[in-house]
Amino acid sequence: MVEEEFLNAIPEKFRQHIKNVAFLVEDEPSQEVRKQEGLLAGETLLGLYHGIPTPMRGDWYGMGTTMPDTITLYQMPIERAALEDGLHIRQIIRETIWHEVAHHFGMDEHTVRHREDIRDSL
């Protein structure tokens, strides 16, 4: 199963803590998302986490109806990145999921990018 392949890119010690998250695929970021994320012309997103990061969930979390957080992958930007960078689409998807799951666990963009730099230098 393809989903398992990509989720297996997340270490088990973290994967078991991913709760109430829906993984979605859309063609491109909407105009609303582009505006919300402050994207300029020519900029795009490969993925986006939207929700309440795990460390910010209080005792109240899950009481009543709780909509799932979402991690959205944007297919067309991922495909363009693969062509431009000469990478396999699966690799970009794995890296994008890793990045967005890090946000789910409460890491800000600076911290996520720093950890990616460390991971990539190994």
C-alpha positions in Angstrom: 0.0 0.0 0.0 1.5 3.4 -1.1 0.2 5.2 2.0 2.1 2.8 4.3 5.3 3.4 2.3 5.1 7.1 2.9 4.1 6.9 6.5 6.9 4.4 7.1 9.3 7.3 6.3 8.3 8.6 9.7 10.2 6.8 12.5 7.9 4.5 14.5 8.5 6.3 17.8 6.7 9.4 16.2 4.3 7.5 13.8 2.5 5.9 16.8 1.7 9.4 18.1 0.1 10.7 14.9 -3.5 11.0 16.0 -6.6 12.4 14.3 -4.9 13.5 11.1 -6.3 13.2 7.6 -3.9 13.0 4.6 -5.3 14.8 1.6 -4.2 15.4 -2.0 -5.1 18.4 -4.0 -3.9 19.7 -7.4 -2.6 23.1 -6.3 -2.8 25.4 -3.3 -6.0 27.4 -3.5 -5.9 31.2 -3.8 -7.1 31.3 -0.1 -4.2 29.1 1.0 -1.7 31.1 -1.2 -2.9 34.3 0.5 -2.9 32.8 4.0 0.7 31.5 3.6 1.9 34.8 2.0 3.0 33.2 -1.2 4.3 35.5 -4.0 3.9 34.9 -7.7 6.0 31.9 -8.7 6.0 30.5 -5.2 4.1 27.4 -4.2 3.7 24.7 -1.5 4.4 21.0 -1.7 2.3 20.4 1.4 0.5 22.1 4.2 -0.3 21.1 7.8 -3.5 22.6 9.2 -4.7 21.9 12.7 -3.8 22.0 16.4 -0.2 20.8 16.9 0.1 17.9 19.4 1.9 20.0 22.2 -0.9 22.6 22.1 -3.7 20.0 22.6 -5.0 20.4 26.1 -7.1 18.0 28.2 -10.1 19.4 26.3 -8.9 18.1 23.0 -11.2 15.4 21.6 -14.1 16.3 23.8 -17.2 16.3 21.6 -16.8 16.5 17.8 -13.2 17.1 16.9 -12.4 17.6 13.2 -9.1 16.0 12.2 -6.0 18.0 11.5 -5.1 17.8 7.8 -1.9 17.3 5.9 -2.5 18.3 2.3 -0.1 17.3 -0.4 -0.2 19.4 -3.6 0.3 17.0 -6.6 1.2 19.4 -9.4 3.9 21.3 -7.4 5.4 18.0 -6.3 5.5 16.8 -9.9 7.1 20.0 -11.0 9.7 19.8 -8.2 10.6 16.3 -9.2 11.2 17.4 -12.8 13.1 20.5 -11.8 15.3 18.8 -9.2 15.7 15.5 -11.0 14.3 13.6 -8.0 11.8 10.8 -7.8 8.3 11.8 -6.9 8.2 9.3 -4.1 11.2 10.9 -2.4 9.6 14.3 -2.6 6.4 12.9 -1.1 8.3 11.2 1.7 10.2 14.4 2.5 7.0 16.5 2.3 5.1 14.2 4.7 8.1 14.2 7.1 8.1 18.1 7.0 4.3 18.4 7.6 4.3 15.8 10.3 7.0 17.7 12.1 4.6 20.7 12.1 1.9 18.4 13.6 4.3 17.7 16.5 4.7 21.4 17.1 7.9 22.4 15.2 7.9 25.8 13.6 9.2 26.3 10.1 12.7 27.3 11.2 13.1 24.3 13.4 11.8 21.9 10.7 14.2 23.3 8.1 17.1 23.1 10.5 16.3 19.4 11.3 16.0 18.7 7.5 19.4 20.3 7.0 20.9 18.0 9.7 19.1 14.9 8.3 20.3 15.7 4.8 23.9 16.2 5.9 24.1 12.7 7.4 
